[in-house]
């Protein structure tokens, strides 16, 4: 059974919140500013006290910096909470098979792939490449939108070594190449992870993929 959920939206912490380094700098500057303001008030000349207008302006600046630090702290907590909620939602994906255009981890068993040939295509070629992008195999077949099983064996029937492979379809029409696209493959989800404010899933073979790049989820066959 195939389930096509709406892809979770990831957090945009990069646009909403400064990095932890910039937040630390802001907090440090705030503390320095507070120390300077306190020293200025403590050591002012009693005969020539600080002008009230200038002092009010400094207090207003002090208040703005204090509010900025507090706002950043709240946003950090909010973003962390949102990321945690998304990871909790993705926990149900662990152990399922995710459909994406990512490379596939081959472990000696047939791999289910899907194609999207253009209407003008009268032939499509399955290209099998290794992790370094070297072409290992070409299989010519008739265009179809049905799911196909890649057996993972060469022309002599010898299985390929276990590992990560990139599968592509070359679509042809009237002897000309119309387009070359990554094949959609199913990989088992092993982990959900929060990285740099974005939610990722880890697939078999350690393949790291953004959650929004998952195009479908199904139970293992």
C-alpha positions in Angstrom: 0.0 0.0 0.0 1.4 3.4 -1.0 0.8 6.5 1.2 1.4 9.9 -0.2 1.5 12.3 2.7 2.0 16.0 2.5 5.7 16.6 2.9 6.5 18.3 6.2 7.7 21.9 5.9 11.1 22.6 7.4 12.0 25.4 9.7 13.5 28.6 8.1 15.6 29.5 11.0 18.2 31.0 8.7 15.9 33.9 7.8 14.2 34.3 11.2 17.1 34.1 13.6 20.8 35.0 13.7 23.2 32.2 14.2 24.2 31.1 17.7 27.5 33.0 17.2 25.7 36.3 16.4 23.4 35.8 19.3 26.4 35.3 21.6 28.0 38.5 20.3 24.7 40.4 20.8 24.5 39.1 24.4 28.2 40.0 25.0 27.7 43.5 23.6 24.6 44.0 25.8 26.6 43.1 28.9 29.5 45.5 28.0 26.9 48.2 27.3 25.4 47.7 30.7 28.8 47.8 32.5 29.7 51.1 30.6 26.4 52.7 31.5 26.7 51.7 35.2 30.3 53.1 35.3 29.3 56.3 33.6 26.5 56.9 36.2 28.8 55.9 39.1 31.8 58.1 38.1 30.0 61.1 36.7 31.1 64.6 37.9 28.6 65.8 40.5 29.1 69.3 39.3 28.4 68.4 35.7 25.9 65.4 35.8 24.9 63.5 32.7 22.4 65.4 30.6 18.9 64.0 31.2 18.2 63.8 27.4 21.4 61.9 26.7 20.8 59.6 29.7 17.2 58.9 28.5 18.5 58.0 25.0 21.1 55.6 26.5 18.4 54.0 28.6 16.2 53.6 25.5 19.1 52.0 23.7 19.7 49.7 26.7 16.0 48.7 26.6 16.1 47.9 22.9 19.2 45.7 23.3 17.6 43.9 26.2 14.4 43.2 24.2 16.5 41.9 21.2 18.3 39.4 23.4 15.0 38.3 24.9 13.4 37.9 21.5 16.3 35.9 20.1 16.0 33.5 23.1 12.3 33.0 22.6 12.8 32.4 18.8 15.5 29.8 19.5 13.2 27.9 21.8 10.4 28.1 19.3 12.5 26.8 16.4 13.9 24.0 18.5 10.3 23.0 19.5 9.1 23.1 15.9 12.1 20.9 14.8 11.4 18.4 17.5 7.7 18.2 16.6 8.6 17.5 12.9 11.0 14.8 13.9 8.4 13.3 16.2 6.0 13.3 13.2 8.6 11.6 11.0 9.2 8.8 13.5 6.4 6.9 11.9 8.4 6.8 8.7 11.2 4.8 10.2 11.2 1.3 8.8 9.0 2.4 5.8 10.2 2.7 2.2 10.5 6.3 0.9 10.1 7.2 -2.8 12.6 9.8 -4.0 15.1 10.6 -6.8 18.1 9.8 -4.5 20.7 7.1 -5.2 19.6 3.6 -4.0 21.3 1.3 -1.6 21.6 -2.2 -3.2 21.9 -5.2 -0.9 21.5 -8.1 -3.4 17.7 -7.8 -3.7 15.7 -6.3 -6.7 15.1 -2.6 -6.4 11.8 -1.1 -7.4 12.0 2.0 -9.6 9.6 4.3 -11.4 9.8 6.2 -14.6 8.1 9.3 -16.0 8.6 9.1 -19.8 7.5 12.1 -21.9 4.7 11.5 -24.4 7.1 11.7 -27.4 9.3 9.0 -26.0 9.3 5.7 -28.0 12.2 4.1 -26.0 13.8 4.5 -22.7 17.2 3.3 -21.4 18.0 2.5 -17.8 21.4 3.8 -16.9 23.2 2.3 -13.9 26.0 4.2 -12.4 28.3 3.6 -9.4 28.8 6.1 -6.5 31.6 7.8 -8.6 29.2 8.4 -11.5 30.8 5.7 -13.8 28.3 4.0 -16.1 28.1 0.3 -15.4 25.0 -0.8 -17.4 22.5 0.2 -20.0 19.1 -1.5 -20.4 16.9 -0.6 -23.3 13.1 -1.0 -22.8 9.8 0.3 -24.0 8.4 3.4 -22.3 6.2 2.7 -19.3 4.9 4.4 -16.2 4.6 1.1 -14.3 7.0 0.3 -11.6 10.0 -1.7 -12.7 12.3 -4.1 -10.8 16.0 -3.6 -11.3 17.5 -7.0 -10.5 21.0 -5.7 -9.8 22.8 -8.1 -12.1 25.1 -7.6 -15.1 24.6 -9.0 -18.6 26.0 -12.4 -17.6 23.7 -12.6 -14.6 26.4 -11.8 -12.0 25.1 -9.7 -9.2 26.5 -6.2 -8.6 28.4 -5.6 -5.4 26.4 -4.3 -2.5 26.6 -0.5 -2.3 25.1 2.8 -3.5 24.0 3.1 -7.1 22.6 6.0 -9.1 19.8 5.0 -11.5 18.7 7.2 -14.4 16.4 7.0 -17.4 17.4 8.3 -20.8 14.3 9.0 -22.8 14.5 8.7 -26.6 12.2 9.7 -29.5 12.9 9.0 -33.2 16.4 8.1 -32.3 17.1 11.3 -30.4 17.7 11.8 -26.7 14.8 13.8 -25.3 15.9 14.0 -21.7 17.8 12.2 -19.0 16.3 12.1 -15.5 17.0 10.4 -12.2 14.8 7.3 -11.6 12.5 7.3 -8.6 13.5 4.6 -6.2 12.4 3.2 -2.9 14.8 3.2 0.0 14.2 2.2 3.6 14.1 5.1 6.2 16.4 4.4 9.1 16.4 7.8 11.0 14.9 11.3 11.2 17.5 14.0 12.0 17.5 17.7 12.7 20.5 19.4 11.1 21.2 23.2 10.7 17.5 23.9 11.5 16.2 21.6 8.8 14.7 18.1 9.1 16.3 15.3 7.2 15.7 11.6 6.8 18.5 9.0 6.6 18.0 6.2 4.2 19.7 2.8 3.9 23.3 3.2 3.1 23.6 6.5 5.0 21.9 8.5 2.3 20.8 11.9 3.7 17.8 13.5 2.2 15.6 16.6 3.1 12.2 15.6 4.2 10.5 17.7 1.5 12.3 15.6 -1.2 10.4 12.5 -0.1 7.7 12.0 -2.8 5.9 9.0 -1.2 5.9 6.5 1.6 4.9 2.9 1.6 5.0 -0.2 3.8 7.9 -2.6 3.0 7.0 -5.2 0.4 
